[in-house]
């Protein structure tokens, strides 16, 4: 019996609710990690008081057999005056299996919970890329994906209301 438990623990991890709903993390992977310092080495000779811009994007793709790909991309741009110090971009993806969950709840899970699972990978990728580029380590602050989802839903409803008016 211990062999079967060990074999099961080495595969996919499933989360089952009493109602029979399933959420499975099938795989997590890096899709793109890039770093660019277009004004180096001159930028290192200037006093580094950057203006930082963080851009967040996610995408959901419906795959076959109750599987969905979720991508989370973060782009961090650092400027000193008019000069770009660096651009760091990290995109991670994951495949999630979701069964027995109604469409509205599944959509919310894909845009919130699944992105929360990818965020630590993206955060580490950004931090490592920036520090390896010779700049002070940049740490992404926590992101409330539920609040972002609610905001996007409200904006979509408002736009639809304006289109119907």
N, C-alpha and C positions, 0 to 999 in steps of 0.2 A: 504494500500500500504506500509506503514512503517513496518508492520509485515513481509511482504515478503522480504523487503530489509534486515531486521535484520536476518531472517532465512538464506538468501543467504550468508550473511557475516560470519555466524558461520560455514559454510561448507568449501569446497575447494576454493582456490583462483585461478582464471583462468586469464591468460594473453592472450588476443586475439589481433591479428594484423588485419589490414583492409583486408588482403587477406584470412582471416579465419583460420590462423594457431593458434594452441593452445599449451600452456605450463602450466601444472597444477602440483603444489606441493601437492601430496596426503598425504604424511606423512614423518616426519623426526624422526629418532630413534637412540639411542645408541645401538651399536652391541657388543662392547667390550671396557672396561675401566680397565686397569691394571697398577699396580705400584709395583715395586720390588726394595728393597734396600738391596742387598745381603751382603754388608759389614758393616751393621749397628750393633751395635752402634759405632764400632771402627772408622768408617769413619768420625764421628762427632768430633773426637779428633784431626784430622789432619787439617792443613790449607787447606781451600777449594778454590783451584784454578783449576776449572774443565776444561776438554776438552769435548766439547759438540758435539755430532753427531746427526743430524736430518735426518730421513729417511721418505720419503713421498711415498705413493702408492695409486692408485685408481683403481677401478674395475667397469665395467658396465655389467649388466646382463639384457638381453631382457626378459621381462615378457609378459604375454598375454594382449590382448586388448589395444595396444598402450601404455603400461606401461613399465617402465625401472627402475631397481634398480641401484643406484649409491652408491658406498662405498668410503669413504675417510679415510685413515689410516695414522696416524703419530706416529712414534716411536722416542723418544728422549732418547739417552744414554749419561750419564754423567760419565766421568772417572777422577779420581785423580791419576795420575801416572799410574800404572798398575791395580789399583783397580777400580771396577765399583761402583760408588756412587749410581746410580739409573738407572732404565729403566722404562720409562713411555710410555705406548702405549694406544692410543685412536682410536677407529674406530666408525665412525658414518655412517649410511645409510639413504637413502631416496628413496621414490618411486615417480617418475615423470611421468605424462601422457603427451605425446607429439603426436599431430596430425597435419597433413597437412604440414609437413616440410620434404623436400627432405633428403635422406639418409646422404649425405655428411655434410649438415648443422646440422642435428640431431646429428651425431657423434661428431661434434665439440661442440655443446651445452652440451651434456652429459659429456664430458671431461673437459669443461671449466666452463660455467655458473653454471651447477649443482654442481660442486665441490666448486665453490665460495659460494654457498648457505650453504654448509656443513662446510666450514672452520671456521666460528665463533664458532660453537659448539665444534669442535675438539680443537681449540685454548683454549677455556675455560676449557675443560676437562683436557688437558695437564697441564695448569697452576694450576688448583685446585689439581690435583693428586700430583704434585711436591711439592707444598706448604704444603699439608697435610702430606707429607712424611718427613717434617722437613727441607727441603732445601729451598734456596731462590727461590721466584716465578720465573718461566720461562715463557717468553712471546714469542710465535711464531711470527716471523716477517711476513709481508704480502707476499703472494705468487702470482706471475703472472702466472695463469693457461694457459692463451693464449700463452705466450712465451714457457712454458713447452710443450704444445700441438704442436706448430710449430717445436720445437726441436725434439720431438718424431717422427713427420711426416718426417722430413729431415733424421733422422737416419734410419727409415724404408725404405725410398726410396734409401738411400745409400746402405743398406744391400741387398736390392732386386737387385740393379744394380750390386753389386759385385757377387751375386749368379748367375746372368745371364751372367756374363763375362767369 
